[in-house]
Amino acid sequence: MKRALERAEEIAALGMGAVDVSGIPPRRLAELSRYGVDGKTSLLRRHSDARRLATLLATTVYLTSRAVDDALDLLEVLIATKLLAKAERESAKEKLKTLPRVERASAKLATAFQVVFDTTSEQVDTDTGEIAPPKVESLEAMWAAVEQVVPRNELAAAIAALFELTPPLDSDADEAWRAMLVGRFGTVRPFLKLLVTVVDFDATPEGEAVLGALLSLPELMGRKKVGPAEMDTGLLTGSWRRLVLSAPHLEPGTVDWKAYTFCVLEQLHRMLRSKQVFARNSSKWGDPRAKLLAGEAWQQARPTVLASLNLPGEAGGHLAARAALLDGTYREVAGRVPDNAQIVFDDDGRLHFAALEPEPEPASLLDLRAAVNAMLPRVDLPEVLLEVFSWTGADAAFTSVTGGEARLKDLNVTIAALLVAHGCNVGYTPVMGGADALKHGRLSHVDQTYLRPATYRAANATLIDHQASIGLAQTWGGGLVASVDGMRFVVPVPSVYARPNPKYFGRRGGATWLNMINDQAAGLGGKVVVGTPRDSLYVLDVLYDRDGGKRPEMIVTDTASYSDIVFGLLTLAGFAYAPQLADLPDQKMWRIDRSADYGAFQDAARGRVDLARIERHWEDILRIIGSIHTGAVRAYDVIRMLSRDGRPTPLGDAIAHYGRIAKTLHILRLADEPGYRRQIRCRPTSRKAATPWPGRFSTAGPDSFTSATRTAWRIRSAPWAWSSTRSC
């Protein structure tokens, strides 16, 4: 962590972060910076002074913010996995070790107090109701009865053990691991001063107290005595108050500033994730509010955005139409409930769906499948890539970063070899050969010069267009339905881009490849995300960053992508959102008119959408979706900004209310149309069948990991185009 901050400090000292590059197209700036980072020295020397200077500027500007991004990524990993999570795990282990002693001591106390209650309380005959006096009349007699079952010395030892092993009554569940965390101050001591010096932190009003406390930490470090007046005691919530102000080793009038440091870091971690504290000199951890369209920029973009998304400038008429649609749909579906054998309502009015029976496969389909499989020859993967290149010209999309138009001899062979090397995660050695196109120097040169995100996207766009032209793919669908889901991969090397999750990765870390595939079996786009976050945080980003193809109209996801805010944002963006709802009986359906009678749905429709709340925030809602639609801000950052500690902000709540209308319409359609429900269930299955599983990645950096995952996906797209054409 210290080295990462020192690297950021060294790059920032060049002063390029203050240069205004807003007039340069972001894509061009990114291409130049990547060329400056990855390009060979011999290639850079060939350029003119102006080109070299531009490349140097782009690279330095990129590295200035990227170094801070990397440092804060590492800080997030350090706090989440090495400090908080590790302290919780070790605290749980310690509790398990002491559990036998706690159980024995508790059993003795319970037995003794049962005797106390039995001997000192009045006895009531349950048959006659008669009340008898207590069995004992004196304290000595009670103790005699107690000592017959638990000796007094054992009882005293049990009480002492419980005081030793259990937290005080006014404690909370976090005190044990927080106390253990304080003992790891040596982990954070080396970088605290650098952190507040190198990273240009700022905060929203809600985060100002935490930011102020963070900036004051260096002044407290190393001092023997720190008083409570020198810190913000308002941040001491729960068990932190006891650990900071009342630790046993403290002298009167002093506080434990090490515990206070971890209290501040824990809250900093939470507020960095919710963007209430942000870094002005970082792109990833910056303030998304500053990127939202505002003022003149929003007024100029507003008409175009509203026309593109078919949204009105005033909410009244639009919301009235949505309310009428919801009301009418309720009544139509409720009228068909008596004839609908697919749904039932339990005693609490909750909605249940009957299981969908699998459709039998006709004999003709089995014969066709066998015939198609017999027609497909067994070929090596490079041969498939080269043949697909010959049909589609996708290899022509891989152009030199230098801008030169000259093509190397047998460049398609080198590109195919590199795609296999990256996609199968095997490196250069297995694809090297005696031909000039397969020698190490040639592979390395083409890898650095021709393979980059922009050319991957262009090549995939070519594959998508070709796939859409195949008759069989057109029979599968029109390209207007897409599913988005995540695949989990183990990253077995230490990396800030991997997170632990025992369910998916065992004892190692991993990442998620979130991708989108349409109903023509073409991969439209994808994104590598850290660890296993909720897919819903990234769905919109994947949709707006697709490589090519038609804009999908319906988006199918699993339950991990569901939230009312995401429903609202996707609906506002013009998509029909269709997630699977595994916990349907627990889902609340929503209405607008409290007095409306919706028949069988009367109890299920127990939530009320507040149209007035939506209308109050309508202009801000339009600005949010307009900023996402124009690419001014990532949807991920907006969704995190709209929620704080799991609760939506007032604006987030208004968007959630808007989304609840679409959510309820989706549930009603699921209840009324078994074919729609089957379509929703089948899309993720077909997506997974068409998605690669490259297995364990050993790449540690974000670019190499993204490159390997994207390449594996492109390779998988090529055989789909190949097999689809062969089948026709």
MARLUM-804924 format. One line per 4 residues: number of its first residue (from 1); their letters; for each residue x, y, z of C-alpha. Coordinates in steps of 0.5 Angstrom, whole numbers, plus 500, padded with zeros to 3 digits. Example, Ala and Ser with C-alpha at 12.3 -4.5 7.8 and 13.67 -1.06 7.14 Angstrom:
% MARLUM-804924
1) as) 525:491:516 | 527:498:514;
END
This chain:
% MARLUM-804924
1) mkra) 500:500:500 | 506:505:502 | 509:503:495 | 503:505:491;
5) lera) 502:511:495 | 509:513:493 | 508:511:486 | 502:516:486;
9) eeia) 506:521:489 | 512:521:484 | 508:521:478 | 503:527:481;
13) algm) 510:531:482 | 511:531:474 | 505:536:475 | 501:533:469;
17) gavd) 495:532:473 | 494:540:472 | 494:540:465 | 487:541:462;
21) vsgi) 486:536:457 | 478:536:456 | 478:538:449 | 482:532:447;
25) pprr) 477:526:445 | 477:521:451 | 478:515:446 | 484:518:443;
29) lael) 487:520:450 | 486:513:452 | 489:510:446 | 495:515:446;
33) sryg) 496:513:453 | 496:506:452 | 501:506:446 | 505:510:451;
37) vdgk) 505:505:456 | 506:499:452 | 509:501:446 | 516:499:444;
41) tsll) 522:505:445 | 524:504:438 | 517:505:435 | 516:511:439;
45) rrhs) 523:514:437 | 520:514:430 | 515:519:431 | 516:527:430;
49) darr) 517:531:436 | 510:533:436 | 507:526:436 | 512:524:442;
53) latl) 510:530:446 | 503:528:445 | 504:521:447 | 508:523:453;
57) latt) 502:528:456 | 497:523:455 | 501:517:458 | 503:522:464;
61) vylt) 495:524:465 | 493:517:465 | 498:515:470 | 497:521:474;
65) srav) 489:519:476 | 491:511:475 | 496:511:480 | 491:514:485;
69) ddal) 486:509:483 | 490:503:484 | 492:506:491 | 485:507:493;
73) dlle) 483:500:490 | 489:497:494 | 486:501:500 | 479:498:499;
77) vlia) 482:491:499 | 486:492:505 | 481:494:509 | 475:490:507;
81) tkll) 479:483:506 | 486:484:510 | 483:488:516 | 475:488:517;
85) akae) 474:481:514 | 480:478:517 | 479:481:524 | 472:478:524;
89) resa) 474:471:522 | 479:471:527 | 474:473:532 | 469:468:530;
93) kekl) 475:463:531 | 476:465:538 | 469:465:540 | 469:458:538;
97) ktlp) 475:456:542 | 471:459:548 | 464:456:547 | 465:450:551;
101) rver) 467:454:557 | 461:458:556 | 457:453:555 | 459:449:562;
105) asak) 459:456:566 | 452:457:563 | 449:451:564 | 451:451:572;
109) lata) 448:458:572 | 442:456:569 | 441:450:574 | 443:454:580;
113) fqvv) 438:460:578 | 433:454:577 | 433:452:584 | 433:459:586;
117) fdtt) 426:460:582 | 423:454:585 | 425:455:592 | 423:462:593;
121) seqv) 417:463:589 | 410:461:591 | 408:455:588 | 401:455:584;
125) dtdt) 397:448:583 | 395:448:576 | 389:443:577 | 386:447:583;
129) geia) 389:454:583 | 391:454:590 | 398:458:592 | 403:455:596;
133) ppkv) 408:459:600 | 415:458:598 | 419:452:599 | 425:456:603;
137) esle) 424:461:608 | 431:464:609 | 437:466:605 | 441:460:608;
141) amwa) 436:455:606 | 436:457:599 | 444:457:599 | 443:450:602;
145) aveq) 439:448:596 | 443:451:591 | 449:448:593 | 446:441:593;
149) vvpr) 446:442:585 | 452:446:584 | 457:448:590 | 458:455:591;
153) nela) 466:455:589 | 464:452:582 | 458:457:581 | 463:463:583;
157) aaia) 468:460:578 | 462:460:573 | 460:467:574 | 468:469:573;
161) alfe) 468:465:567 | 462:469:563 | 465:476:565 | 471:474:562;
165) ltpp) 469:470:556 | 462:475:554 | 462:482:552 | 458:487:557;
169) ldsd) 451:488:557 | 452:495:553 | 456:492:548 | 454:490:541;
173) adea) 456:484:536 | 462:488:533 | 466:489:539 | 470:483:539;
177) wram) 473:483:532 | 474:491:533 | 478:490:539 | 482:485:535;
181) lvgr) 483:490:529 | 486:495:534 | 492:490:535 | 493:491:527;
185) fgtv) 495:498:528 | 502:496:525 | 499:495:518 | 496:502:517;
189) rpfl) 502:506:521 | 506:506:515 | 501:509:510 | 497:514:514;
193) kllv) 500:520:513 | 502:519:505 | 494:517:504 | 492:524:506;
197) tvvd) 498:527:503 | 497:524:496 | 490:523:495 | 486:529:494;
201) fdat) 480:527:498 | 473:531:498 | 466:529:501 | 459:531:501;
205) pege) 456:534:507 | 454:527:510 | 462:525:509 | 465:531:512;
209) avlg) 465:529:519 | 469:523:517 | 474:526:512 | 475:531:517;
213) alls) 477:526:522 | 481:522:517 | 485:529:516 | 487:529:523;
217) lpel) 489:522:524 | 497:524:522 | 497:529:528 | 495:524:533;
221) mgrk) 500:518:531 | 505:517:536 | 503:521:541 | 503:518:548;
225) kvgp) 497:522:551 | 491:524:547 | 485:527:550 | 477:526:547;
229) aemd) 477:534:545 | 482:532:540 | 477:528:536 | 470:527:533;
233) tgll) 467:523:539 | 460:524:534 | 463:518:530 | 464:513:536;
237) tgsw) 458:509:534 | 456:502:538 | 462:499:541 | 467:504:538;
241) rrlv) 465:509:544 | 467:504:549 | 474:502:545 | 476:509:544;
245) lsap) 474:512:551 | 473:507:556 | 479:501:554 | 482:498:561;
249) hlep) 489:500:559 | 487:508:559 | 489:513:564 | 484:518:566;
253) gtvd) 482:523:561 | 486:520:555 | 483:516:549 | 485:510:545;
257) wkay) 487:514:539 | 489:507:535 | 482:505:536 | 480:511:534;
261) tfcv) 484:511:527 | 480:504:526 | 474:507:527 | 475:513:522;
265) leql) 478:508:517 | 472:503:517 | 467:509:516 | 472:512:511;
269) hrml) 471:505:507 | 464:505:507 | 463:512:505 | 468:511:499;
273) rskq) 464:506:497 | 458:510:497 | 461:516:494 | 460:520:500;
277) vfar) 468:521:501 | 471:521:494 | 478:523:491 | 478:529:486;
281) nssk) 485:526:483 | 482:520:481 | 477:517:476 | 475:511:479;
285) wgdp) 474:514:486 | 472:521:484 | 465:524:485 | 460:522:480;
289) rakl) 456:528:482 | 461:532:478 | 460:528:472 | 453:529:472;
293) lage) 450:534:466 | 448:541:469 | 447:548:467 | 448:550:460;
297) awqq) 451:543:458 | 444:539:461 | 440:545:458 | 443:543:451;
301) arpt) 443:536:452 | 436:536:455 | 432:536:448 | 436:530:445;
305) vlas) 436:526:451 | 428:527:452 | 427:525:444 | 432:519:444;
309) lnlp) 429:516:450 | 421:518:449 | 421:522:456 | 416:528:457;
313) geag) 419:534:460 | 413:534:465 | 411:528:469 | 404:529:470;
317) ghla) 401:526:464 | 406:521:463 | 405:518:470 | 398:519:469;
321) araa) 399:514:463 | 403:509:467 | 398:509:473 | 392:508:468;
325) lldg) 396:502:465 | 398:499:471 | 390:499:473 | 388:496:467;
329) tyre) 393:491:467 | 391:489:474 | 384:489:472 | 385:485:466;
333) vagr) 390:479:469 | 385:479:475 | 379:477:471 | 383:471:468;
337) vpdn) 385:469:474 | 379:463:475 | 382:460:468 | 389:461:470;
341) aqiv) 392:454:473 | 399:457:473 | 398:461:479 | 395:460:486;
345) fddd) 394:465:492 | 396:462:499 | 392:464:506 | 396:471:506;
349) grlh) 395:473:499 | 402:472:497 | 402:470:489 | 405:463:487;
353) faal) 407:460:481 | 406:453:479 | 412:449:476 | 413:450:469;
357) epep) 413:443:465 | 419:441:461 | 417:441:453 | 418:435:450;
361) epas) 423:434:445 | 420:432:438 | 424:426:435 | 425:431:429;
365) lldl) 429:435:433 | 433:430:436 | 435:427:429 | 436:434:427;
369) raav) 441:435:432 | 445:429:431 | 445:430:423 | 448:437:425;
373) naml) 453:434:430 | 455:429:424 | 456:435:419 | 461:439:424;
377) prvd) 468:437:422 | 473:436:428 | 478:442:427 | 483:445:431;
381) lpev) 481:452:434 | 486:456:430 | 483:453:424 | 476:456:426;
385) llev) 479:463:427 | 482:463:421 | 476:460:417 | 472:465:420;
389) fswt) 477:471:419 | 476:469:411 | 469:470:411 | 468:476:416;
393) gada) 474:480:415 | 474:481:423 | 482:480:423 | 482:487:419;
397) afts) 479:490:425 | 486:489:428 | 490:496:426 | 496:498:428;
401) vtgg) 496:503:434 | 501:508:430 | 496:509:425 | 500:506:419;
405) earl) 496:503:414 | 501:498:412 | 499:490:414 | 504:485:416;
409) kdln) 505:479:412 | 500:473:415 | 498:478:420 | 491:474:420;
413) vtia) 496:468:423 | 499:472:428 | 492:475:431 | 489:468:431;
417) allv) 495:465:435 | 495:471:440 | 487:470:441 | 488:463:442;
421) ahgc) 494:464:447 | 490:470:451 | 483:466:450 | 486:459:453;
425) nvgy) 491:463:458 | 497:459:456 | 502:464:454 | 506:465:447;
429) tpvm) 510:458:448 | 504:453:445 | 503:457:439 | 510:459:437;
433) ggad) 512:456:431 | 518:456:425 | 514:460:421 | 515:468:421;
437) alkh) 508:469:423 | 509:465:429 | 516:467:432 | 516:470:439;
441) grls) 518:477:436 | 513:477:431 | 508:475:437 | 510:480:442;
445) hvdq) 510:486:437 | 503:485:434 | 500:484:441 | 503:490:443;
449) tylr) 501:494:437 | 495:491:434 | 491:488:440 | 488:493:444;
453) paty) 480:494:447 | 478:498:441 | 480:493:436 | 477:488:440;
457) raan) 471:491:440 | 471:493:432 | 473:485:431 | 467:483:435;
461) atli) 462:488:432 | 464:485:425 | 462:478:428 | 456:481:431;
465) dhqa) 454:483:424 | 456:477:420 | 452:473:425 | 446:477:424;
469) sigl) 446:476:417 | 446:468:418 | 439:465:416 | 439:460:422;
473) aqtw) 441:466:427 | 435:470:424 | 430:464:426 | 433:464:433;
477) gggl) 431:471:434 | 431:478:432 | 437:481:436 | 432:485:440;
481) vasv) 432:480:447 | 439:480:451 | 441:477:457 | 446:479:462;
485) dgmr) 449:475:467 | 456:474:471 | 461:468:470 | 465:467:476;
489) fvvp) 473:466:475 | 478:464:480 | 484:469:480 | 490:465:484;
493) vpsv) 495:470:484 | 495:476:489 | 491:482:486 | 487:488:488;
497) yarp) 482:486:482 | 480:479:486 | 476:479:492 | 475:473:496;
501) npky) 468:469:496 | 468:462:499 | 462:460:495 | 465:461:488;
505) fgrr) 472:461:490 | 474:457:496 | 480:460:499 | 482:464:494;
509) ggat) 480:470:490 | 476:471:484 | 473:476:479 | 466:476:475;
513) wlnm) 466:476:468 | 459:480:466 | 457:479:459 | 451:480:455;
517) indq) 449:475:449 | 443:477:445 | 437:472:442 | 442:471:436;
521) aagl) 447:468:440 | 452:474:439 | 456:476:445 | 454:484:445;
525) ggkv) 459:486:450 | 462:485:457 | 465:487:463 | 470:485:468;
529) vvgt) 468:487:475 | 472:486:482 | 470:480:486 | 462:478:486;
533) prds) 458:484:487 | 451:485:485 | 450:484:478 | 445:490:478;
537) lyvl) 450:495:479 | 453:494:472 | 447:492:468 | 446:499:465;
541) dvly) 454:500:464 | 454:493:460 | 448:495:456 | 451:502:454;
545) drdg) 458:499:452 | 456:494:448 | 461:493:442 | 455:493:436;
549) gkrp) 449:490:434 | 442:492:435 | 440:496:441 | 436:490:445;
553) emiv) 429:492:447 | 428:487:453 | 433:485:458 | 433:478:462;
557) tdta) 437:477:468 | 437:473:474 | 435:475:481 | 442:478:483;
561) sysd) 441:483:478 | 434:486:481 | 433:492:485 | 427:497:484;
565) ivfg) 432:503:483 | 435:499:477 | 428:497:475 | 427:505:475;
569) lltl) 433:506:471 | 432:501:466 | 425:503:464 | 427:510:464;
573) agfa) 433:508:459 | 427:505:454 | 429:498:456 | 424:492:458;
577) yapq) 427:489:464 | 425:482:465 | 429:479:471 | 427:472:474;
581) ladl) 424:473:481 | 426:467:485 | 423:469:492 | 416:471:488;
585) pdqk) 412:470:494 | 416:475:498 | 415:480:493 | 411:486:494;
589) mwri) 406:488:489 | 405:495:488 | 399:500:486 | 397:507:486;
593) drsa) 390:507:488 | 389:505:495 | 381:504:494 | 381:500:487;
597) dyga) 379:493:488 | 384:488:484 | 380:481:486 | 385:476:487;
601) fqda) 391:481:487 | 388:485:493 | 392:483:498 | 398:482:494;
605) argr) 398:489:492 | 400:492:499 | 405:497:497 | 403:504:494;
609) vdla) 407:508:489 | 407:515:491 | 407:519:484 | 407:526:487;
613) rier) 414:524:490 | 416:522:483 | 414:528:480 | 417:532:485;
617) hwed) 424:529:483 | 422:529:476 | 427:534:473 | 433:531:477;
621) ilri) 431:524:475 | 431:526:467 | 438:529:469 | 441:523:472;
625) igsi) 438:518:466 | 441:523:461 | 448:523:464 | 448:516:464;
629) htga) 445:516:457 | 450:521:454 | 456:517:457 | 457:523:462;
633) vray) 457:518:468 | 457:511:469 | 451:508:472 | 455:504:477;
637) dvir) 457:510:480 | 450:513:480 | 447:507:483 | 452:507:489;
641) mlsr) 450:515:490 | 443:513:490 | 444:509:496 | 447:510:503;
645) dgrp) 448:504:507 | 443:500:504 | 438:505:504 | 436:510:498;
649) tplg) 437:517:498 | 430:521:497 | 432:522:489 | 434:514:489;
653) daia) 427:513:493 | 423:517:487 | 427:513:482 | 425:506:486;
657) hygr) 418:508:486 | 418:509:478 | 421:502:478 | 416:499:482;
661) iakt) 410:500:477 | 415:497:471 | 416:491:476 | 409:490:478;
665) lhil) 407:490:470 | 413:485:470 | 410:480:475 | 403:481:472;
669) rlad) 405:479:466 | 409:473:469 | 402:471:472 | 398:472:466;
673) epgy) 403:469:460 | 406:462:461 | 410:463:455 | 413:469:457;
677) rrqi) 415:466:464 | 418:460:460 | 422:465:455 | 425:469:461;
681) rcrp) 427:462:464 | 430:460:458 | 434:466:456 | 440:465:462;
685) tsrk) 440:458:460 | 442:459:453 | 447:465:455 | 451:460:459;
689) aatp) 451:455:454 | 454:460:449 | 459:463:454 | 466:460:455;
693) wpgr) 469:458:461 | 476:460:461 | 477:457:468 | 483:460:472;
697) fsta) 486:466:470 | 493:468:473 | 493:475:470 | 494:480:476;
701) gpds) 493:486:472 | 486:489:470 | 488:490:463 | 491:483:462;
705) ftsa) 485:480:466 | 480:484:462 | 484:482:455 | 484:475:457;
709) trta) 477:474:459 | 475:478:453 | 479:474:448 | 476:468:451;
713) wrir) 469:471:449 | 471:473:442 | 474:466:441 | 467:463:443;
717) sapw) 463:468:439 | 467:465:432 | 465:458:433 | 458:460:434;
721) awss) 459:464:427 | 462:458:424 | 457:453:427 | 451:457:425;
725) trsc) 454:458:418 | 456:450:417 | 449:448:420 | 446:452:414;
END
